[in-house]
């Protein structure tokens, strides 16, 4: 959403909430931002959703620790 001319919906995998820091694109080639998941939610009005799958193949559950997002 950084660098765009209009607002884009932002989704954050709920598994990321258990991480101290997440990295996202910063709006220009080669630029990224490292910030706390709570700050990402606040700054971009992001929605939290369950999209990751843990190594056992079931839907990740952030309340039980879940898996960290990859990629």
N, C-alpha and C positions, 0 to 999 in steps of 0.2 A: 504493500500500500504506500510505501514511501516513494516519492518521486512521481506518483501518478497524478493526472490532472483531475481525477474524480475519486470519490470514496469507493473503496472496495470492501466487501465483507471479509473479515479475518476470522479464521477458525484456529483454535489452539487445542491440540490433543490433550485430554485430561491427564495423561501420563506425564506430560511436561510440568504439571503443577508440583510434582515431587522433586523437581530439579532446582538447584540453586540459581542457575543461569541458563538461558536459552540463547541461541544465535539465530538471527534472521537477516534477510537481505536488507541493505541500507538504502536502496533506491538508485544506486549507480553501480556500474560494473566494477567488481572487486571490492565493494564496500559492504561490510556487514556490521550488525549491531549485536552486542552482548548485553542482555538485561534480564532482570528477574521476571518470571512469568507473570506475577501480579502487576508489574509495571507495564508489561505488554498488554495485558487485559485492559488496564486503565487508559493507556495512551491511545489505543486503537479501537476501543470498544469491542474487543474480540469476544467471540462466543466460545465456550468450552464444550467440546464434544468428545465422545469415545470413538476413536478411529484406529488405534493401533491394535495389533494382535501380538500377544505374548509368545514366547518360544514354544509353549505347549499347544499353541494353535487356537486358544480361546480368546475372546474379547478381553482386552486389558481392563483392569479395574483399579483406578487410582487410589481408592480407599484402602485397598489391600496391598498397595505398593506398586502394582502394575509393572509394566516394562517401560524403559526409557525409549523415546522415539529415535528412530535411526534415519539417516539421510540428510 
